[in-house]
Amino acid sequence: MILSVLQAHEGLLVFLGAVALSQLLPLNSWYHPNSFLSHLFKNIAKRVYKKSHPAHQLMISGTLAFVLPVAIILALIFGIKAFALFPNWIDGLLLYLCLETSSEPEKSTKSLVFWN
């Protein structure tokens, strides 16, 4: 009886668990996908943007510099999710990583020295 109730509400339990974990066990802010992507795009912009290039070439290279990392990350997420044994738990892990309760942008940029 209890097992069938747990299976029926597994998504809700995973959601509540991720929210509770984010409040009780906060992660360092550089685990947040937004800080990871901002550092990734800043470093790509350093390599792609050159003032001497024409505007149309900058538009093409900027578009590719945005689309390729996002496409690779999405392909990895959907690939893992397609072969996952428990896809709700992976959703809960992604939710836990995306929930940010405290914003520490100065701390996250100082702790990501290896990105520079």
CYANA upper distance limits for C-alpha pairs under 8 A (distance plus 0.5 A):
  1 MET  CA      5 VAL  CA      7.01
  2 ILE  CA      6 LEU  CA      6.67
  3 LEU  CA      7 GLN  CA      6.63
  4 SER  CA      8 ALA  CA      6.61
  5 VAL  CA      9 HIS  CA      6.80
  6 LEU  CA     10 GLU  CA      6.22
  6 LEU  CA     13 LEU  CA      8.48
  9 HIS  CA     13 LEU  CA      6.75
 10 GLU  CA     14 VAL  CA      6.61
 10 GLU  CA     88 ASN  CA      7.99
 11 GLY  CA     15 PHE  CA      6.65
 11 GLY  CA     88 ASN  CA      6.60
 12 LEU  CA     16 LEU  CA      6.62
 13 LEU  CA     17 GLY  CA      6.44
 14 VAL  CA     18 ALA  CA      6.60
 14 VAL  CA     88 ASN  CA      7.43
 14 VAL  CA     89 TRP  CA      6.95
 14 VAL  CA     92 GLY  CA      6.03
 15 PHE  CA     19 VAL  CA      6.77
 15 PHE  CA     92 GLY  CA      6.50
 15 PHE  CA     95 LEU  CA      8.28
 16 LEU  CA     20 ALA  CA      6.51
 17 GLY  CA     21 LEU  CA      6.47
 17 GLY  CA     92 GLY  CA      8.25
 18 ALA  CA     22 SER  CA      6.60
 18 ALA  CA     92 GLY  CA      6.17
 18 ALA  CA     93 LEU  CA      7.53
 18 ALA  CA     95 LEU  CA      7.01
 18 ALA  CA     96 TYR  CA      5.52
 19 VAL  CA     23 GLN  CA      6.97
 19 VAL  CA     96 TYR  CA      7.31
 19 VAL  CA     99 LEU  CA      8.16
 20 ALA  CA     24 LEU  CA      6.59
 21 LEU  CA     25 LEU  CA      5.76
 21 LEU  CA     26 PRO  CA      7.68
 21 LEU  CA     96 TYR  CA      7.75
 22 SER  CA     26 PRO  CA      5.58
 22 SER  CA     27 LEU  CA      8.02
 22 SER  CA     96 TYR  CA      6.51
 22 SER  CA     99 LEU  CA      7.11
 22 SER  CA    100 GLU  CA      8.00
 22 SER  CA    101 THR  CA      7.83
 23 GLN  CA    101 THR  CA      7.70
 26 PRO  CA    101 THR  CA      8.05
 27 LEU  CA     31 TYR  CA      7.30
 27 LEU  CA     97 LEU  CA      8.37
 28 ASN  CA     32 HIS  CA      8.34
 28 ASN  CA    108 SER  CA      8.27
 29 SER  CA     35 SER  CA      7.93
 29 SER  CA    100 GLU  CA      8.01
 29 SER  CA    102 SER  CA      8.42
 29 SER  CA    103 SER  CA      7.73
 29 SER  CA    104 GLU  CA      7.00
 29 SER  CA    105 PRO  CA      8.15
 29 SER  CA    107 LYS  CA      8.32
 29 SER  CA    108 SER  CA      6.26
 30 TRP  CA     35 SER  CA      6.20
 30 TRP  CA     36 PHE  CA      6.98
 30 TRP  CA    108 SER  CA      5.69
 30 TRP  CA    109 THR  CA      8.40
 30 TRP  CA    111 SER  CA      8.08
 30 TRP  CA    112 LEU  CA      7.82
 31 TYR  CA     35 SER  CA      7.91
 31 TYR  CA     36 PHE  CA      7.58
 31 TYR  CA     97 LEU  CA      7.14
 32 HIS  CA     36 PHE  CA      7.07
 32 HIS  CA     97 LEU  CA      6.21
 32 HIS  CA     98 CYS  CA      6.16
 32 HIS  CA     99 LEU  CA      8.20
 32 HIS  CA    100 GLU  CA      7.72
 33 PRO  CA     37 LEU  CA      6.53
 33 PRO  CA     97 LEU  CA      7.72
 33 PRO  CA     98 CYS  CA      6.90
 34 ASN  CA     38 SER  CA      6.54
 35 SER  CA     39 HIS  CA      6.74
 35 SER  CA    108 SER  CA      7.89
 36 PHE  CA     40 LEU  CA      6.67
 37 LEU  CA     41 PHE  CA      6.50
 38 SER  CA     42 LYS  CA      6.58
 39 HIS  CA     43 ASN  CA      6.75
 39 HIS  CA    115 TRP  CA      7.47
 40 LEU  CA     44 ILE  CA      6.76
 40 LEU  CA    115 TRP  CA      8.39
 41 PHE  CA     45 ALA  CA      6.46
 41 PHE  CA     65 ALA  CA      8.18
 41 PHE  CA     66 PHE  CA      7.82
 42 LYS  CA     46 LYS  CA      6.83
 43 ASN  CA     47 ARG  CA      7.16
 43 ASN  CA    115 TRP  CA      8.25
 43 ASN  CA    116 ASN  CA      7.95
 44 ILE  CA     48 VAL  CA      6.60
 44 ILE  CA     65 ALA  CA      7.08
 45 ALA  CA     49 TYR  CA      6.09
 45 ALA  CA     62 GLY  CA      8.14
 45 ALA  CA     65 ALA  CA      8.14
 48 VAL  CA     58 LEU  CA      8.22
 48 VAL  CA     61 SER  CA      7.05
 48 VAL  CA     62 GLY  CA      7.51
 48 VAL  CA     65 ALA  CA      8.09
 49 TYR  CA     58 LEU  CA      7.21
 49 TYR  CA     62 GLY  CA      8.23
 50 LYS  CA     58 LEU  CA      8.41
 53 HIS  CA     57 GLN  CA      7.03
 53 HIS  CA     58 LEU  CA      7.09
 54 PRO  CA     58 LEU  CA      6.89
 55 ALA  CA     59 MET  CA      6.69
 56 HIS  CA     60 ILE  CA      6.82
 57 GLN  CA     61 SER  CA      6.58
 58 LEU  CA     62 GLY  CA      6.29
 59 MET  CA     63 THR  CA      6.56
 60 ILE  CA     64 LEU  CA      6.73
 61 SER  CA     65 ALA  CA      6.44
 62 GLY  CA     66 PHE  CA      6.75
 63 THR  CA     67 VAL  CA      6.55
 64 LEU  CA     68 LEU  CA      6.27
 65 ALA  CA     69 PRO  CA      7.52
 66 PHE  CA     70 VAL  CA      7.11
 67 VAL  CA     71 ALA  CA      6.39
 68 LEU  CA     72 ILE  CA      6.62
 69 PRO  CA     73 ILE  CA      6.65
 70 VAL  CA     74 LEU  CA      6.60
 71 ALA  CA     75 ALA  CA      6.48
 72 ILE  CA     76 LEU  CA      6.69
 73 ILE  CA     77 ILE  CA      6.73
 74 LEU  CA     78 PHE  CA      6.55
 75 ALA  CA     79 GLY  CA      6.30
 76 LEU  CA     80 ILE  CA      6.57
 77 ILE  CA     81 LYS  CA      6.55
 78 PHE  CA     82 ALA  CA      6.42
 79 GLY  CA     83 PHE  CA      7.09
 80 ILE  CA     84 ALA  CA      6.37
 81 LYS  CA     87 PRO  CA      6.31
 81 LYS  CA     90 ILE  CA      7.61
 82 ALA  CA     87 PRO  CA      8.39
 84 ALA  CA     90 ILE  CA      8.34
 86 PHE  CA     90 ILE  CA      7.38
 87 PRO  CA     91 ASP  CA      6.82
 88 ASN  CA     92 GLY  CA      6.73
 89 TRP  CA     93 LEU  CA      6.72
 90 ILE  CA     94 LEU  CA      6.73
 91 ASP  CA     95 LEU  CA      6.60
 92 GLY  CA     96 TYR  CA      6.55
 93 LEU  CA     97 LEU  CA      6.74
 94 LEU  CA     98 CYS  CA      6.65
 95 LEU  CA     99 LEU  CA      6.57
104 GLU  CA    108 SER  CA      6.76
105 PRO  CA    109 THR  CA      6.78
106 GLU  CA    110 LYS  CA      6.81
107 LYS  CA    111 SER  CA      6.63
108 SER  CA    112 LEU  CA      6.76
109 THR  CA    113 VAL  CA      7.80
112 LEU  CA    116 ASN  CA      8.30
